[in-house]
Amino acid sequence: MDHLAQTWNIYRPNQPLIERLYAMQAGEDNADGFVGALLEYGNRRGVCGDLWKHYIADWLACDQNAYAAACERQDPTPFMRRLAEAEAPALYNLFHADLSQCKAIPRAIAQSLTHATCQSVCDAPSAQIRELCAQLDAAPDPIAFLDTIQAYYKQHGVGDLGIYTAFHIQKPDPTRPLALCPIAQPDVRKFDQIVGYELQKRQVADNTLAFLAGKPANNVLLYGDGGTGKSTTVKALLGEYAPQGLRIVEIYKHQFALIGEVIRLLRTRNYKFLLYFDDLSFEEFETEYKYFKAIIDGGLERRPDNMLIYATSNRRHLIREKFSDKNDMEFTDDLHRSDTLQEKLSLAARFGLSLFYPSPTQQEYLHIVRELATRNRIDLPSDELDARALQWQMRNSGKSGRSAQQFIDSLQSV
């Protein structure tokens, strides 16, 4: 096997299996655990084909270095390109490394690793890396190999943002940097899966398309009754527009203090991000809304052009309100309670687009039921379907799109 090691200036081949291969090549290590670790990787990614080549393609797609970042945003500088070209032969040889030539690995096992079939755990990322692997394998020389990598970065970006479309954030230790954790199998929907609410869907879609096109767009608040499709509308944006560079980062209320770190982490990336807050509301004693208000609009740090905030809530003004808030004066509270009321109302006012999702009327509810029944090939007389649907909503959670779906699911489970 060709000697693989060289001086690395851009890429960092510090992956465990790459280091093990170097050590085995130099006679400093045996193959104990190497094949098993490669198989575990294959199962995690659902690899069909050459495990080693897929592993290297995955590493190249996710290595967040200066060259990859430059390719994601624009063409790299001539100097950066020359540095990458100097490493291209080593990358090319590493990708085409013949494991059967490594004395530490039995030849029959090494050959079987080139025709592996593993269980797929996350199909979508596997398909994308599999396509890159095939393109790299077809590259005739190191420069063409590098051109393929550069084209991948330009089209998909680098790292998990180029592979996944939905994320949540995590910071278990205050001393460590914030982690953007991919959601391997997000609940992706399409607009046509939401029956009704055509005006709301069109307004959300128009705002999002303007955002993707680099035009002025608004933060969006979707509010209304439970089960009416607010969250599903946001999920549909991912299903419709992820190929255009849309990414969604879900943030929970207890993570508000991390929003500043999220902004600094994502502001330079060549994607469009929706910071998504689902079922957002505040009790009167919760003061986090003041920090959230500054993040939306009003703080010294400008919100990046590649970022918007989309939130869903059952409350129009997000914060619990009382009749006493309307009183100007009380004996035991603020001297001017109207100031407190205005402070509460100002949070929702910072969303440029607020869309109401009301509970459907009985006629609209039955229309949703009939449409879902048709899609799921449920063959019942319309009178019987309507009667049973009305009985269901009275016994369960009322009239809503969610209730209609649950009713249809109950018919299919019989």
N, C-alpha and C positions, 0 to 999 in steps of 0.2 A: 504494500500500500504506500502511495506517495506520502512524503513527509508533509504534514498539514500545518505545523506551527509556523508562525511568523509574528512580526511586530504589528499589533493592532492599534490603530489610531482612532477609528470611528466605531466599528462594531466591537462588542464586548462578549466574546465567546466563553462566558463564565457559567454557562448552563451545565448542570451536573453530568449529563450524558456526553456532552462534548469534551469536558475535562476528563471523564473516564476513558473516552476513546483515545485522547492524547496519551494518557498514562499507559493504556494497554499497548499502544503502538510503540512506546518507548520501553516496553517490558517491565514497567514499574507497577503493574496491577494485573489482576486476573479478571475474568468476565463474570465473577459471582455477582448476581443481582442486576447486571447490565441488561440482559435480555428481558428479565421480568419487568424492570422499570420501563423499558421501551414498549412492552406489551400493555402495561398499565396506561401509558400515555396514549397508545392506540385506542384503547377502550374509552378513554375519556373524550377523545376527539372523534371516535367512530371511523377510524382509518380503514380504507380498503386499498391495498397496494403496498408500496414500499414504505415501511415504517420510518426508516432513517431519513429518507428524502422528505417525507411529510413533516418530521420533527424539525428539520433544518428550515424548511419553508415556513413553518409556524414561528420559529425563532426569528427569522428575518422579518416576518410581518409584524412582530410585536416588539422588536428591539427599538426602544425610544432613544435614538441618538440624534446628533445635530444634523447629519445628512438626511435622515428620514424626516425630521421635522421640517427641514428646508424644502424637501420634495413635496410634502403635504401642502404647504402654503403657496409655493411658487417653484420655479426652476432653481436648482442649487447654483451657487456661484462657481465660476471656473476652478477656483482653488479647492472648494469642497468636492467638486467632481473629480479633480485629479487625485485627491486623497482616497476617494472611494474606488477609483480605477486601480490604484496601487493595491488595494485589498481584494479586488475582484477575482484574481486567480486563486487566492486562498479560499474565498467563499465558494467558488466554482468547484474546487477540489474537495472541499468539505462536504458539499452537497452530493457529489458523485463518489464519495468514499466507499470502497468495496469492503464490506465487513467480512467477506469470506477470505480476504487477504490478511485479516488480523488473526494471529496464531492463537490468541486467547479464546476465540470463539470457534466452536466446531463448525466446519464448513457447511454441513447439512442444515444446521440451525441458522447460520447466517443467510443462506440462500432462501430459507423459508420466511425470513423477515422481509423479503422483498415482495412477497405475494400474500400478505396477511389480510385477513378479514376479521375485523373487530366489531363488537357491539357498539352501536351508535348511541351516545348519550345526549349530544347537542348537535343536531343535524345541520342547522344553518351555518354555524361557524365552520364545521367540517367541510361543507360544500365549498365555501369560499377559499379555504386553505388548500383544499384538494385541487381547485382550479389553478391557484398560484403554483402549486407543486408541478402540475402538468406543464405549465408554461415555462417554468425554470428548467424542467427536464428537456424541453425542446430547444432551449437556447444552445446554439452551436459553439459558442466560445465565451470566455469570461466577460467581455464587453457587452455582448448581447444578454448575458445573464444579468449584469448590472442594469442594463436598460429595462429589463423585465421587472426588476425590483423597483426601479424608479417609477415606472408606469403604474405599478400597484399602489405605491404611496400616493401618487397624484390622484388616482381614482378613489381609493378606499381610505387613505390616511394610514396612520401607524398606530400600533398597539390595539388595545381592546376596543377603542372607539371606532376602529376600522372594521372590526369583526362583529361586535354586538351593537344593539340599538337602544337598549334600555338599561338603566343603572340605578343603584341606590348608593348612598355614601356610608362610610363607616370610619370611626376613629376610636377604637377601644382604649387607646393609650394616649394621653395628652402630649406625651413627649415625641410621638411619632407623627409623620405627615398624614393628612387625610387620604383615605383610600377610596377610589371609585370602583365599586364592585359590580361587575356585569350581571345582568339577569339573563341566564342562558336560554330560558324558554318563556319569554314574556307573553302576556295575554293580549295578543295582537288581534284587532278587529278591523272591520271595514265599515264605511259609512252606510252601505246598503244593508248591513245587519241591524241597523237602528231603524225601527219602523216609526215614522212620524218625525216631528220636530225638524222639519225641512229648513225652516228659516234659521233656526239656531245652528244647524249643521253647516249651512252655507256661509253664515257669518264667521264661524270658527275657521272654516276652510279658507275663506278669502283672507282673513287676517294672517293665517299661517303661511299661505302662499306669498303674501306680500313680504313677510318676514324672510322666507327662503330666498326671495328675489332681491334682498337687500334694501327693500323699501321701508318707509316708516310703518310700524305695527304696534299694537297695543298689548299690554298685559291683559289677561282674560280671566274673569270670574264667572263660573257657571254655577248658578244657585237655583234652588227649588226643592221640590218634594223628593223624598227618597225613592230610588228605583226607577227614575225617569230617564236615565241614560246619560247623565253628566259625565261620569267616569268613563263610560263606554265611548263617548265622543272623543275624549282625549286619547284613549287607546287606539281609536280609529285613525287618528293623525299619524301614529307610528306605522300603522298598516298601509296608509296611503302615501306617506312622504318620506319614509326612512331612506329609500333609494336616492332621494334628492339631498341627503346629508342631514336630515333631522334626527336628533337624538333627544331622549327624554331621561331626565335625572329626577327620581322620586325622592323627596325630602320630607321627613316627618317633623311634627311640631317641636319635639324635644331636641331637634338638631338645628334650630334656628341660629345658634351661636356659630355654626360651622359654615353658614352661607357665604361669608366673606372669603373663606378658604376655597370654597367651591368656585367662586367667581375668579379668583386669582389662578386657580388650576386650569380653568377652561377658556379663559378669555383669549388666549393666543392660538387656540385650536381651530382648524379649518372646517368646523361644523356649525350647525345651528342648534342651540340647546333650549329645550323647554324645562325650566325648573318647576316640577309638578308637585303640588300640595293637594292631596286628596282628603275630602271630608274635613275641611279646615274650619275651625270655630274656636272661640275663646270665651271662657267664663270671665266674669267681672274681675275676679281676683288674679287672673293670669295677665301678667304685664308684658309677656313676650311679643304681643302685637305691636308694641311701640318700636321694638327693634326691627320687626318685620316691615313696618311702615317706612322706616328709613331705608331699608334695602330696596323696596319697590321704587320709591321716589322721594328724594329729600336728603339723603346722606351725602357726604362729601365725595365718596367713591362713586364714580359714574358707572352705571350698569353697562357692560359691554354690548356692542351692537350685535353680537352673535348669541344673545341670551334674552329670553322672555320668561315671564312667570305666568303659569296657568294654574288656577286653583278651582276646586269644587267645594261647595258647601250647601248645607240645608238652610243656612241663615243668610238673608240678604245683606246684612251689614257685618256679618262674621262674628261680632261680639254680642254677647247677651245684653239685651236692653230691658229696662223696667219703666213702668209708667212714671215712677218718681224721678226718672232722668229728665222729664220735661219741666219739673218745677225749678224755678230760678233759685229759690232759697229753701234751705232746710235747717233745722236747729242743730243737727249733729253731723252734717256732711259739709260738702264744699259750699262756699258762700254763693258761687254762681254755678249751679248744676248744669246750666245750658252749655257752659264751657266743656264740661265732661261729656255731654251728649255730642257736641261737635267733634270732640276728639275721637269718640267711638265711630262716628259716621265717616270721618276722614279716611279711615283705613280702606273701606270698600270704594271710596271715591278715587283712590289711586289706581284702581283698575280701569283702564281706558275703555274696556268693552265688558259690560255686564249682561249676561244672558239668562233669562228666566226659563226654567223647565217646570211647567205646572203639571200636576197630576192630570191624566187624561179624563175626559168626560166618559160616560158610559159608552157612547157611540164610538169614541176613539179607542177605548179599551177593547171593545169587541172587534174593531178593525185590526188591532195589533194581534189579537188572538187568532183571527182568521188567517192573517198573513203568515204567522208562525206555523199554523197548522198546515197550510199549503206547502211551505218550505220543508216541513218535516214529514210530508206525505201521510198525514193523519186523515183518514177517510171516515168522517162522521157527518150526518145531516146537519146543516147549518143551525137549525132550531135547537137541536140537542147540544151542539157545540156551544152555542151562546148561553143556553140555560146552565150548563155545567160550569162554564167560565164565570158566570155571575155568582153561582153558589161558591165557587172556589174563592173569589175575591172577598166575599162576605165572611167566610170562615178563616181566612188567612190574613194577608197584609194589605187588603184594599186594592184599588185600581191603580196599576202602574205597569210599565213595561217589564219590570222584574217579576211581578206577580203573574203576568201573562206567560212569561217564559217558564216559570215554575209550574204553572198549570199544564203547559205543553209537555214538560218533562214528566209530570205525573202520569199523563196519558201514555207516554212511551214506555214507562216502567212497568205497566200492567202486563 
